[in-house]
Amino acid sequence: MEEKTLVLIKPDGLVKSLTGNIITTLSEARLKIVGAKVVRVSKDFAEKHYSDLRDNLIKKFGEEKGMQIFNSTLDYIQGKFHTDRVFALVYKGEDAVKKIRELTGETNPEKASPVSIRGKYGRIHSETRVFENVIHCSDSIENAKREIELWFRHDEIVE
């Protein structure tokens, strides 16, 4: 089924000049880029993007630790550790979500395949314990739709 998915090259990916390498790897999926832009992420915007993560972290780690991890994640996507930019892309094509997820690898870079994007370029920050995994990609068709609507206006998608 043809679908769209969101990809974010996160601040650590940009500051390490990995954009070309990441896009080259993603090209293996044989999908079409239909949207691309560089974005500065505000705290409010980061909270909207990670709206589902907060409750999951609190359930998993408890209120205090969960909020600490959540706030570090917000700082990370806002570029407080690296640079204040994110490169946002929309890919479209057959099984886009699945294909991009396979190339990207596990969220935790230590568990990701060493040939995946996160396995090659990601790390866990020693002080914050934040997964600096260089890339975000939608994990489902439903989340892709929500995320694309959050990150892109309708007229920014060129099909």
Summary of the structure (lengths in Angstrom):
residues: 159
radius of gyration: 14.9
end to end distance: 16.1
largest distance: 44.3
contacts: 497
relative contact order: 0.25
helix: 49%
strand: 20%
